[in-house]
Amino acid sequence: MLSQLFNTLNIFSIYGELYFIIFLLLLIFLIIPYAILIVVAIWVYRDAKQKGLNAVVWVIIIWITPFFIGLIFYMVNRNKTEIEAER
């Protein structure tokens, strides 16, 4: 359906199908993961601020570590902080 729309608009005139496949691959492997990363970073910022942790540092850690390793590290550290607060 989108392929027909792009062809009608003459955006992909010669190699329409190939460009559409490349567009879908970019969408799947670049745009969607970055959108998820932005949502996760916003959640970590709000949660860290609520827990009294340094929110900016945690967001930077989330952004610079690959494949959500920073999120896992944050979740472990967050739970440690909650356990220590209960004692």
C-alpha positions as CSV (number, residue, x, y, z in Angstrom):
1,M,0.0,0.0,0.0
2,L,2.7,2.5,0.9
3,S,4.7,1.3,-2.1
4,Q,1.8,2.3,-4.3
5,L,1.5,5.6,-2.6
6,F,5.2,6.3,-3.1
7,N,5.0,5.3,-6.7
8,T,2.1,7.5,-7.3
9,L,3.9,10.5,-5.9
10,N,6.8,9.6,-8.2
11,I,9.3,9.6,-5.3
12,F,10.7,6.2,-6.2
13,S,10.5,6.4,-10.0
14,I,13.0,3.9,-11.3
15,Y,13.7,1.5,-8.4
16,G,10.6,2.0,-6.4
17,E,10.5,-1.5,-4.7
18,L,14.2,-1.4,-3.8
19,Y,13.9,2.0,-2.2
20,F,10.8,1.0,-0.3
21,I,12.6,-2.1,1.1
22,I,15.6,0.1,2.1
23,F,13.2,2.6,3.7
24,L,11.5,-0.3,5.7
25,L,14.9,-1.6,6.8
26,L,16.0,1.9,8.0
27,L,12.7,2.2,9.8
28,I,13.0,-1.2,11.5
29,F,16.7,-1.0,12.4
30,L,17.2,2.7,13.1
31,I,14.1,4.8,13.8
32,I,12.2,2.3,15.9
33,P,15.1,1.5,18.3
34,Y,15.9,5.2,18.8
35,A,12.2,5.9,19.6
36,I,12.3,3.1,22.1
37,L,15.5,4.4,23.6
38,I,14.0,7.9,23.9
39,V,11.0,6.5,25.8
40,V,13.2,4.4,28.1
41,A,15.4,7.4,28.8
42,I,12.4,9.5,29.7
43,W,11.2,6.8,32.0
44,V,14.6,6.4,33.6
45,Y,14.9,10.1,34.1
46,R,11.5,10.4,35.9
47,D,12.1,7.3,38.0
48,A,15.6,8.2,39.0
49,K,14.5,11.7,40.0
50,Q,11.6,10.2,42.1
51,K,14.1,7.8,43.8
52,G,16.5,10.5,44.6
53,L,19.2,9.3,42.2
54,N,21.2,11.5,39.8
55,A,18.8,11.4,36.9
56,V,21.0,13.1,34.3
57,V,23.9,10.7,34.9
58,W,21.6,7.7,34.5
59,V,20.1,9.0,31.3
60,I,23.7,9.5,29.9
61,I,24.5,5.9,30.9
62,I,21.4,4.7,29.2
63,W,22.4,6.5,26.0
64,I,26.0,5.5,25.8
65,T,25.8,1.8,26.6
66,P,24.7,-0.5,23.8
67,F,21.7,-2.8,23.6
68,F,20.0,-1.6,26.8
69,I,22.8,-2.8,29.1
70,G,22.5,0.6,30.8
71,L,18.8,-0.1,31.5
72,I,19.6,-3.4,33.1
73,F,22.4,-1.8,35.2
74,Y,20.0,0.9,36.3
75,M,17.3,-1.6,37.3
76,V,19.8,-3.6,39.4
77,N,21.1,-0.4,41.0
78,R,17.6,0.9,41.6
79,N,16.6,-2.3,43.4
80,K,19.7,-2.1,45.5
81,T,18.8,1.4,46.5
82,E,15.3,0.4,47.5
83,I,16.6,-2.5,49.6
84,E,19.1,-0.2,51.4
85,A,16.4,2.4,52.0
86,E,14.2,-0.2,53.8
87,R,17.0,-1.1,56.3
